[in-house]
Amino acid sequence: MKGSQLLTRSLLGCVFAWLLAGGAFAQSQDPAPQQQDVQNDRKDIRQDKRDLAKDRADRNQDQRDINKDKSDLNKDRADRNQDQRDVNRDRRDLNKDRVDRNKDQRDINHDKNQLARDDKKFGLNSAQAQTDRKDLHNDRVDRNKDQRDINHDRTDLNKDRAERNQDQRDINKDKQDLHSDRTDRNNDQKDINKDKRDLHKDRKDLHRDVHAKHR
């Protein structure tokens, strides 16, 4: 009887010890996944903060690019408008010099006819013929000067047109750059908003996992 009681007590003791050991093992194992979740949550939060900082830096750089594009666009528009005014002025000067040149040519033609008549009527060395030759010479000088002015006006006009056209190309490029930088800025802002949502979610996950760990 005593032997069977001893055996029963030994068996009960082994079972009890096994149960205690199993419970302790379970308690030692349960916190491990929760601890890993907490570490992962904190890692995610750090990554979210880095992403957020980078996207904000990109957004701010894009905004600076936009501001520069606007400044360049305004400057190029002012240059284009000034060049257009120069073109308009050159056209007026060219038209005026052409009018003067044509008038001088008519005066030359008149002087030639007058000289021919006076040479025939009064003789080659007459006072009238000498006066006609002087008038003809002066009109030719004026005509040649007007032609030089016309050539100069054409050069200025071509130069101002080239500058006006280059400014217009710069304006078109500035508009493209501005559009591209605005698109980049808007995309970065969307990334920032997404990073904020991710950060908020990961903080909620961390809060939940920390509380689950201490239950």
NORLIN-V491712 format. One record per helix or strand of 2 or more residues. SS is the DSSP state (hx for helix, st for strand). FROM is the first residue (numbers start at 1). TO is the last residue. If there is no record, write none. Layout:
# NORLIN-V491712
<<SS & FROM & TO> <SS & FROM & TO>>
This chain:
# NORLIN-V491712
<<hx & 2 & 122> <hx & 127 & 213>>
